[in-house]
């Protein structure tokens, strides 16, 4: 049992620890280990050939400064792909979504994995994130905590879990 718990903990936090090695302060031009950190970022972001170009450097600088226009211009001009920008953002840990948005995305995915239809998972995730004290919000929390009865009840998609858009 202890081995299983250790395994879950290690693999649960592995993606976060892998990306924790590169921060905006590491890839600020002129830093002592700038090139090494940029190379690490290129590998973690899986840039083409694990290599960064001067355009990737511009994107990193713009991301770290919050310069959305510069990033959009680099993508629109064809210097970098949007997927590369997203990968760089992930490695740097830059995510513009609110905590509620992150919780919604995570919980919706988990509800789908539990077997709820896409629309059902959306409705339940809305309750879970925006009305956690509601009957559906409480049931959703129990399901995420592993209560099999709650999962079974959610799978039948009770009427009180219909979200009013």
Secondary structure, 3 states (H helix, E strand, C coil): CHHHHHHHHHHHHHHHHHHCCCCCCCCCCCCCCHHHHHHHHHHHCCCHHHCCCHHHHHHHHHHHHCCHHHHHHHHHCCCCCHHHHHHHHHHHCCCCCCHHHHHHHHHHHHHHHCCCCHHHHHHHHHHHHHCCCCHHHHHHHHHHCCCHHHHHHHHCCCHHHCCCC
